[in-house]
Amino acid sequence: MKIFGEHDEKTLAQLRQVAERAERAALMADGHLGYVMPIGGVAAYRDEVSVVGVGFDIACGNAAIRTDLQLNDLGAEGEELGLRLNQIADEIYGTVSFGLGRSNKADDAPIDHPLFEDEAWDAIPAKHRGNLREKARAQLGTVGSGNHYVDVFADESGHIWVGVHFGSRGFGHTIASAFLALGQGGHWGDRVPESEVIFRLDSDLGHDYYGLMELAGQYAYAGREWVVRKVVDLIGGDELDLVHNHHNYAWRETHDDEEFIVVRKGATPAFPGQRGFIGGSMGDDAVIVQGASPEPGSELESVQKESLYSTVHGAGRVMSRTAARGKIRWKTGEIISPGLVSPEMMHGWIREKGVVLRGGGLDESPHAYRRLPEVLAAQGGTIEVLHTLRPLVVVMAGADVKDPYRD
């Protein structure tokens, strides 16, 4: 096993259990405890796929567009820029759908995307297929809640970027939940414990799950690209470059001349030269990175191989959502017990950073996360930072939203 950074014993124990079932395993520096497989975990299987490894938010990932705008195109420093950034934040919040079970009301949402006619839909039982397809159409291009966001950034040269983070919404969650039940002897729609389910790809369930996982990947890509381009258009920019990647997914890959199914749960593919967009938190910088290209046979190349050419997907949590925000009675919003982060702490950080924030809860405060530069440093030179993105506007669902479709 290759382990980057420092982790608590529960996270390491979870990785060791995964490694017993997989051919190879690794843990990125932003790792923390997850369901069965740790977030930040990577595992390679021979002709098998882990349903819980891919996770409930199938194909969660990031997309970022570099626009032709410069920071001064948004307004002069000071009050003028502040007014424009607040206007942009309000326009994003009013245009993009955030939150639990939301439908995309935009008249240009890609509801006729070819993915809706893909033959993979046939693997869904007929009595569930129509409703799930319509739910997927309705939610395509919605962002959800939790740590999912739309951000506007400025890079080191003043170029404006737009970035988003979310996955396959209720569609992917339904697929993951259904196959978790089927793999435990249940039926589509049953509720079952979050325990390990591994399918052979040459089995009927393995074939159907993998096909629907890939369909959820298409769905997530379509949704993220629609949202990020919608926001670029909203701020008056044109697209110059797109960086886009999943970080909850399974890929067919060749490592040391062997073919594997590589599951990354909260980990970003980072082959030499491959780019990725990695967020920090609502009050920290993000980065555009690429996999390093070391000399053949070097120690660095060996480390990359051990990591299955993977890197972090974010900064990584240092406290649970409950620890950060406290215990809440969701039906009433009543705070049963306070958490470690207060509103004053969160908003003080945001003000000091100069971020215009809409939505966001205490469980997403920067205090709940590691610092991204330290996490990147712990990856030991396996990636190179191409751009550092300073957040100007961060838009998330409100603090009162509890969303089962987040990762």
C-alpha distance (Angstrom), angle and dihedral (degrees) to the residues before:
residue distance angle dihedral
M1 . . .
K2 3.78 . .
I3 3.80 113.9 .
F4 3.79 123.8 -173.4
G5 3.81 120.1 -161.9
E6 3.79 131.3 -9.5
H7 3.81 123.6 -49.3
D8 3.78 139.7 176.3
E9 3.78 119.9 -102.4
K10 3.82 95.1 -108.3
T11 3.80 90.9 57.7
L12 3.80 92.1 47.2
A13 3.80 91.6 47.6
Q14 3.80 89.3 52.6
L15 3.81 90.5 51.9
R16 3.81 91.5 49.5
Q17 3.80 90.0 53.8
V18 3.80 90.2 51.1
A19 3.82 90.3 48.7
E20 3.81 90.3 55.9
R21 3.80 89.4 62.4
A22 3.81 99.3 36.1
E23 3.81 132.5 65.5
R24 3.81 92.8 -128.4
A25 3.79 134.9 5.4
A26 3.80 139.3 -173.8
L27 3.80 138.8 176.7
M28 3.78 125.0 -144.9
A29 3.81 124.5 -138.7
D30 3.82 93.3 -104.2
G31 3.80 91.4 56.9
H32 3.78 124.6 138.1
L33 3.79 139.6 157.3
G34 3.81 116.4 -58.4
Y35 3.80 139.4 163.3
V36 3.84 105.5 -57.1
M37 3.85 91.7 -41.5
P38 3.82 119.8 54.0
I39 3.78 120.2 -113.4
G40 3.80 105.1 -105.5
G41 3.79 90.1 34.6
V42 3.81 125.9 136.3
A43 3.80 124.5 -166.5
A44 3.80 132.6 177.9
Y45 3.81 120.6 -150.7
R46 3.81 133.0 -176.7
D47 3.80 108.9 -120.5
E48 3.82 91.0 -29.3
V49 3.79 137.2 102.1
S50 3.80 130.9 -157.6
V51 3.81 114.4 -136.5
V52 3.81 94.7 -160.8
G53 3.79 89.2 42.2
V54 3.78 91.2 61.9
G55 3.80 86.5 41.7
F56 3.78 138.0 -152.8
D57 3.80 95.1 -67.1
I58 3.80 94.6 61.1
A59 3.82 112.2 -160.2
C60 3.77 95.8 5.9
G61 3.78 105.6 169.2
N62 3.78 150.3 133.6
A63 3.78 135.5 -90.8
A64 3.79 127.0 -173.7
I65 3.79 131.7 -177.8
R66 3.79 125.1 -159.7
T67 3.78 107.5 -145.0
D68 3.79 132.4 -156.8
L69 3.82 89.6 -114.4
Q70 3.78 125.9 106.6
L71 3.79 123.7 -151.2
N72 3.80 91.5 -107.3
D73 3.82 89.0 56.8
L74 3.80 87.0 69.8
G75 3.79 92.9 54.0
A76 3.77 144.1 -66.9
E77 3.79 117.0 -63.2
G78 3.78 113.8 -85.8
E79 3.77 128.4 25.7
E80 3.81 96.0 -4.0
L81 3.80 92.9 54.1
G82 3.79 91.4 43.6
L83 3.80 92.0 53.8
R84 3.80 91.9 49.0
L85 3.82 93.1 48.4
N86 3.80 90.7 50.4
Q87 3.80 89.1 49.2
I88 3.82 90.4 50.7
A89 3.82 91.0 49.2
D90 3.81 91.2 51.9
E91 3.81 92.0 47.1
I92 3.80 92.3 50.7
Y93 3.80 92.3 47.5
G94 3.79 90.6 48.1
T95 3.83 95.5 45.4
V96 3.81 105.8 38.4
S97 3.81 119.7 60.3
F98 3.81 113.5 -122.1
G99 3.79 127.1 -179.5
L100 3.78 146.8 37.9
G101 3.80 119.5 -20.0
R102 3.77 93.1 -14.6
S103 3.80 123.8 164.7
N104 3.79 123.6 -140.7
K105 3.80 106.7 -115.0
A106 3.81 95.3 -175.7
D107 3.79 114.5 120.0
D108 3.81 92.2 -139.3
A109 3.81 98.9 52.4
P110 3.84 109.4 133.9
I111 3.82 95.5 -111.9
D112 3.83 91.4 145.3
H113 3.80 93.9 55.9
P114 3.85 112.6 145.2
L115 3.81 90.0 -116.8
F116 3.80 88.9 77.6
E117 3.81 90.0 66.1
D118 3.82 95.5 45.3
E119 3.81 114.7 131.7
A120 3.83 89.6 -126.6
W121 3.83 87.7 81.0
D122 3.81 87.5 72.1
A123 3.82 88.8 73.4
I124 3.81 89.7 68.3
P125 3.82 113.8 87.5
A126 3.80 109.8 -99.5
K127 3.81 94.3 -120.2
H128 3.82 90.7 57.4
R129 3.80 100.4 34.2
G130 3.80 101.2 81.1
N131 3.80 96.2 47.3
L132 3.80 92.9 46.1
R133 3.80 92.0 48.8
E134 3.80 91.3 51.3
K135 3.80 92.0 46.7
A136 3.80 88.8 50.7
R137 3.80 91.7 50.0
A138 3.79 91.0 50.0
Q139 3.81 94.7 48.7
L140 3.81 98.5 42.8
G141 3.80 106.5 120.8
T142 3.82 95.8 18.7
V143 3.79 117.6 125.0
G144 3.79 105.9 -152.5
S145 3.79 124.5 -157.2
G146 3.80 141.9 -85.0
N147 3.81 110.6 64.3
H148 3.81 93.7 -12.9
Y149 3.78 116.2 116.8
V150 3.77 154.1 156.5
D151 3.81 113.2 -129.9
V152 3.79 136.4 -176.8
F153 3.82 114.2 -151.3
A154 3.79 141.7 -179.7
D155 3.80 118.3 -143.7
E156 3.80 128.9 -146.3
S157 3.81 91.7 -81.1
G158 3.79 95.1 45.7
H159 3.82 96.6 -101.9
I160 3.80 113.9 148.1
W161 3.80 118.2 -124.2
V162 3.79 131.1 -175.0
G163 3.80 118.4 -150.2
V164 3.80 134.8 -176.1
H165 3.80 136.1 -171.4
F166 3.81 124.4 -163.7
G167 3.80 141.4 101.4
S168 3.79 143.5 -142.0
R169 3.80 95.4 -44.3
G170 3.81 119.4 -154.6
F171 3.80 91.9 -15.6
G172 3.80 94.3 63.3
H173 3.79 92.7 39.1
T174 3.81 90.6 54.3
I175 3.82 92.4 49.7
A176 3.80 92.9 48.5
S177 3.81 93.0 46.6
A178 3.81 92.9 46.8
F179 3.80 95.7 50.7
L180 3.78 91.0 43.7
A181 3.81 86.4 58.2
L182 3.81 94.7 43.0
G183 3.79 90.6 49.7
Q184 3.81 89.8 55.1
G185 3.80 93.9 50.3
G186 3.79 96.1 -95.1
H187 3.78 133.6 117.3
W188 3.79 134.9 -99.0
G189 3.81 106.4 -76.7
D190 3.83 97.2 22.9
R191 3.79 118.3 132.2
V192 3.80 111.9 -127.2
P193 3.84 136.6 166.8
E194 3.81 119.7 -81.8
S195 3.78 97.0 -105.1
E196 3.79 132.2 143.2
V197 3.80 116.5 -74.2
I198 3.81 117.3 177.9
F199 3.79 120.8 -177.6
R200 3.75 128.1 -163.1
L201 3.79 108.1 -128.4
D202 3.79 91.5 -132.7
S203 3.82 90.4 59.9
D204 3.80 121.6 90.5
L205 3.80 92.9 -115.3
G206 3.80 92.5 44.9
H207 3.80 92.2 50.0
D208 3.81 92.8 47.8
Y209 3.80 94.8 44.3
Y210 3.79 93.6 49.4
G211 3.80 92.1 48.7
L212 3.80 92.0 50.3
M213 3.81 91.4 44.5
E214 3.81 88.4 55.8
L215 3.80 89.3 47.9
A216 3.81 89.2 52.8
G217 3.81 86.7 51.5
Q218 3.81 90.5 56.1
Y219 3.79 89.0 46.9
A220 3.81 93.7 51.7
Y221 3.81 92.2 47.4
A222 3.80 91.5 50.3
G223 3.80 92.7 48.2
R224 3.79 96.3 47.2
E225 3.79 93.7 46.1
W226 3.80 91.3 49.4
V227 3.81 92.6 50.5
V228 3.79 97.1 43.9
R229 3.81 92.3 47.2
K230 3.80 90.7 45.7
V231 3.79 90.1 56.5
V232 3.82 93.5 44.5
D233 3.79 87.7 55.0
L234 3.81 91.2 45.1
I235 3.82 92.4 57.3
G236 3.80 91.3 46.3
G237 3.79 99.3 -109.0
D238 3.78 137.3 130.7
E239 3.80 125.1 -132.8
L240 3.80 117.3 -105.7
D241 3.80 100.8 165.7
L242 3.81 139.8 3.0
V243 3.82 127.1 -152.4
H244 3.80 112.6 -172.5
N245 3.80 134.7 168.2
H246 3.81 144.6 153.8
H247 3.79 120.1 -128.7
N248 3.85 100.7 -177.1
Y249 3.77 103.4 57.4
A250 3.82 148.8 92.6
W251 3.80 122.1 -113.8
R252 3.80 133.6 -170.2
E253 3.81 103.2 -124.4
T254 3.79 140.1 164.6
H255 3.81 118.0 -130.3
D256 3.82 121.5 175.9
D257 3.81 89.4 -10.4
E258 3.82 92.1 -55.7
E259 3.79 125.1 111.9
F260 3.79 116.7 -129.0
I261 3.77 139.9 170.2
V262 3.81 101.4 -122.5
V263 3.80 115.2 -157.7
R264 3.78 116.7 -161.1
K265 3.79 116.2 -171.1
G266 3.78 107.0 -172.1
A267 3.80 92.8 -16.0
T268 3.80 130.0 114.9
P269 3.82 124.5 -134.5
A270 3.81 108.8 -115.3
F271 3.79 111.6 177.4
P272 3.84 114.7 163.9
G273 3.79 107.6 -64.2
Q274 3.81 94.2 3.4
R275 3.79 111.4 133.4
G276 3.78 128.7 -140.8
F277 3.79 139.1 179.8
I278 3.81 113.6 -132.4
G279 3.79 123.0 -174.1
G280 3.80 127.7 -150.2
S281 3.81 112.3 -163.3
M282 3.80 136.6 -66.3
G283 3.79 89.2 -76.9
D284 3.80 103.0 35.7
D285 3.79 138.0 73.6
A286 3.79 122.5 -92.7
V287 3.80 126.5 -148.6
I288 3.78 143.5 -144.5
V289 3.80 108.0 -140.3
Q290 3.77 139.7 176.0
G291 3.76 132.5 -156.6
A292 3.80 112.6 -96.3
S293 3.82 120.5 -109.3
P294 3.81 104.7 -143.1
E295 3.78 128.7 179.3
P296 3.81 112.9 -79.4
G297 3.78 110.5 -95.8
S298 3.80 93.8 17.5
E299 3.80 124.4 136.7
L300 3.80 89.7 -112.5
E301 3.79 91.5 55.6
S302 3.79 88.3 51.6
V303 3.80 90.9 53.1
Q304 3.79 90.8 49.6
K305 3.79 90.5 52.0
E306 3.80 91.1 49.5
S307 3.81 89.1 53.0
L308 3.81 90.2 50.4
Y309 3.81 85.6 -120.4
S310 3.79 93.6 -64.9
T311 3.78 137.1 136.5
V312 3.79 140.9 -179.6
H313 3.80 124.2 -60.6
G314 3.81 96.4 -155.0
A315 3.77 143.4 -24.5
G316 3.81 96.1 -66.8
R317 3.77 128.2 -128.3
V318 3.80 123.5 -84.7
M319 3.79 95.1 -174.3
S320 3.77 132.9 30.4
R321 3.78 122.2 -107.7
T322 3.79 90.6 -107.3
A323 3.80 92.5 48.6
A324 3.82 90.6 51.5
R325 3.82 101.1 44.1
G326 3.80 101.4 22.0
K327 3.77 128.1 -127.6
I328 3.79 114.7 -43.9
R329 3.79 132.1 -171.0
W330 3.82 95.7 -133.7
K331 3.80 97.3 -159.2
T332 3.79 92.4 58.7
G333 3.80 103.6 19.3
E334 3.81 89.4 -124.0
I335 3.81 114.7 156.3
I336 3.79 107.2 -129.8
S337 3.79 94.1 -176.2
P338 3.83 129.9 -3.6
G339 3.77 122.7 -111.8
L340 3.79 133.5 -135.2
V341 3.82 93.9 -93.1
S342 3.80 122.2 66.9
P343 3.82 126.3 -161.1
E344 3.80 88.1 -113.5
M345 3.80 91.1 56.0
M346 3.80 94.1 49.0
H347 3.79 97.7 43.9
G348 3.81 91.6 43.1
W349 3.81 89.6 57.6
I350 3.81 91.5 46.8
R351 3.82 92.9 49.5
E352 3.79 92.3 49.2
K353 3.81 90.2 50.9
G354 3.82 90.8 48.0
V355 3.82 94.4 -125.0
V356 3.81 122.6 155.1
L357 3.81 104.5 -139.8
R358 3.78 131.0 -165.0
G359 3.79 117.9 -176.7
G360 3.78 120.9 -18.2
G361 3.79 127.9 134.6
L362 3.77 135.5 -129.6
D363 3.80 89.6 -97.4
E364 3.83 87.6 66.0
S365 3.80 95.6 47.6
P366 3.82 115.2 128.0
H367 3.80 86.6 -114.7
A368 3.82 88.9 70.7
Y369 3.83 92.6 59.1
R370 3.78 140.5 65.4
R371 3.78 118.3 -112.6
L372 3.80 109.3 -93.3
P373 3.86 97.9 -138.9
E374 3.82 89.6 58.3
V375 3.78 91.5 48.2
L376 3.80 92.1 49.3
A377 3.81 91.1 48.1
A378 3.80 89.7 53.7
Q379 3.81 89.3 60.4
G380 3.79 86.8 74.3
G381 3.79 104.0 -132.2
T382 3.81 95.3 -51.4
I383 3.82 88.3 125.2
E384 3.79 134.7 37.7
V385 3.80 124.0 -143.3
L386 3.80 110.4 -126.8
H387 3.81 99.2 175.0
T388 3.78 135.8 9.5
L389 3.80 112.3 -146.2
R390 3.82 119.7 -153.5
P391 3.81 112.3 -155.1
L392 3.80 116.1 -120.7
V393 3.81 100.5 165.2
V394 3.82 127.3 20.2
V395 3.80 120.1 -173.6
M396 3.81 122.5 -175.3
A397 3.78 138.4 151.9
G398 3.78 116.3 -75.7
A399 3.77 121.8 -86.7
D400 3.80 91.9 -109.4
V401 3.81 94.3 63.4
K402 3.80 119.8 101.4
D403 3.80 109.6 -166.4
P404 3.85 123.9 -171.2
Y405 3.81 91.4 -166.6
R406 3.80 97.4 67.4
D407 3.82 120.1 104.2
